[in-house]
Amino acid sequence: MIYVVATLTIKPETRADFIAAATACIKETRKEPGNIAYDLHESVTDPAKMVFVEQWENAEALVPHRGAEHMKTFGRVAVKCMSAPPKIEVITPEKVDVR
């Protein structure tokens, strides 16, 4: 299992367009094979920061996701909305025992 955490900083005046495009993308992404969760969160301390938190069965599931038509459509809108390059982290859960 892997997680993707993508933080995007958007221009305030583009919020409505960004949310509309993200909502459509989320709906389609959740149907993709290998997707476990795909959610968008807004920072409480900085409303311009939008954070996607994704959970996937494995890294292989990301390959078709990146090329999916709904991702391309979202990307065309998102690039116009962002005020800075996105920060994308891919992380794997590790079991940590605390004794």
C-alpha positions, 0 to 999 in steps of 0.5 A: 500500500502507498499514500500520495500527499499532494499539496497545491497552492492556489490563487484565491480567485480561482478557488471555485474553478479549482474545486469544481475540477477537483470534484470531477477528478475525485469522482472518476479517480475513486472508480480506478482499479487500485484506488482505496481513497482519494480525498481533498482537504483545505488547510485550516491555517492557509485556505490557499493550500489544498491537499490531496490525500490518496491511498493506493493498493500499490505503486503500479496502480498509479501508472494508469492514474497519471495518464487518465483522461480525467487527470489530464482534464484536471491538470489543465485547470489546476495549472491555471489555478496554482500560484506555485509548483505542487509538492507531491510526496509518495509514502509507504506505511511502515509498521512501528511497534512501540513498547 
